[in-house]
Every structure is written in C-alpha cells, then in structure tokens.
Amino acid sequence: QQQVKQSPQSLIVQKGGISIINCAYENTAFDYFPWYQQFPGKGPALLIAIRPDVSEKKEGRFTISFNKSAKQFSLHIMDSQPGDSATYFCAASMGETSGSRLTFGEGTQLTVNP
Amino acid sequence: DAGITQSPRHKVTETGTPVTLRCHQTENHRYMYWYRQDPGHGLRLIHYSYGVKDTDKGEVSDGYSVSRSKTEDFLLTLESATSSQTSVYFCAIRGRRAGANVLTFGAGSRLTVL
C-alpha cells in the first residue's frame, strides 16, 4: 500500500522552464513533508521540507506548495537548469512517535534540456 | 556523505548465500535506517534502529535481519539471498537541521543476486 503517491514518473523541461512534481498522501497523521533530490550513483539528499501549518515554503528556485484539505503537496522548480536533472522524491513522516520514518513517493526523473 | 560509509558499494552473489551490508557513521546519531530502492517503488524502509540493540521493522522487513552492537555500526543481513532482493540499499542517519529531524543518506550499496 503506497501511502504517498507521486506524479509524473518522468518529466522533460526546457532550460528556463518551470518543473512541477505532485504528491498526494493518505495518512493525516503525517506532519513533515520533505523533498529529496538524487543524482545518479548518489544517495538522496534533502532539498526542501514543509510542515502542514504553512501553505508554501520557498528556498531559492525551489518552492513547496501544500494543500492540507486536499492532502496534496507539490514541488515547483523555477527557471529549471540542466544541473537540476535528477530524480526527485517526495516523502512524509509522522515525527518522533514513529521514529521519524520516512514514507517515500515513487520518484520523478526530471530532465532539463539545454 | 556526511559521515556515513556503506560497504560494500557493489556486490554480486548467488541465490541462497548469506549477505551482510554494513553502515558506519562517525556522528554518534541514535537513529539509523536501512532502505531499499527499486524502480517504481521509491525507497522503502526495511528496518531501523533507535539505539544500541534497539531495532524495529519497516514495511519490507521479510527476509532481512539487522543488528546494532555499537552506536556507529548498523548491519543489514540477508540470511539467504533471493533474486527479489536485487536492489540498491541505502543507509540513513537522523540528525537535526533547522529544528527538524532530517535523514541523511549514504551513497548506497548495489546488490545483485543471480
């Protein structure tokens, strides 16, 4: 049972465009929603994260939009660059009581063409 | 990768043989995790540890065991490897960043079971 569903599986964007990746979750006990970025041959690395008490968080070109009522959140990459080409994972956790275990989405392979 | 070392990085083995993957950290973190990464599934939690000799199961724990005899080492053992356990295995440690628990991942161990 996949508790966090991610789409699309793959995404191709032109340099300078906006990349948008969407995630939906089922468990309303989730209270922390990070996005991880993974380059080939490397482990995932934390990119940006949000808690459900805010609707948006921005760090540089990366923005998370969060819709608590719809149980959805998305990653927006503005002015996408070839260096952003990577696999992106959304995730969710229930915090301390669950040992901060992360439940991941299936991943989105982003390709930014020059 | 932030004080996490996984070994071996690559291993090819045959069905039915035992395999042990090692995760070593230099940061004295209490929580450590083992995930496996497979196409279309994202990362799935196998087992995690919340202290020396304290471990718990994740969502895909069947066929795996773990041990943590000292803070810095978390071992993942496949008692009798099967082809379905061909995967990339990632270890993670839990730290704090900006007031939140953050998982930092190692570089991964690619296991092929023939």
Interface residues (C-beta under 8 A of the other chain):
Chain A: V4 Q6 Q9 Y32 P34 Y36 G41 K42 G43 P44 A45 L46 A49 R51 F89 S93 G95 E96 G99 S100 R101 L102 T103 F104 G105 E106 G107
Chain B: D1 Y31 Y33 Y35 G40 H41 G42 L43 R44 L45 Y48 Y50 D56 G58 E59 F90 A92 R94 R97 A100 N101 V102 L103 T104 F105 G106 A107 G108
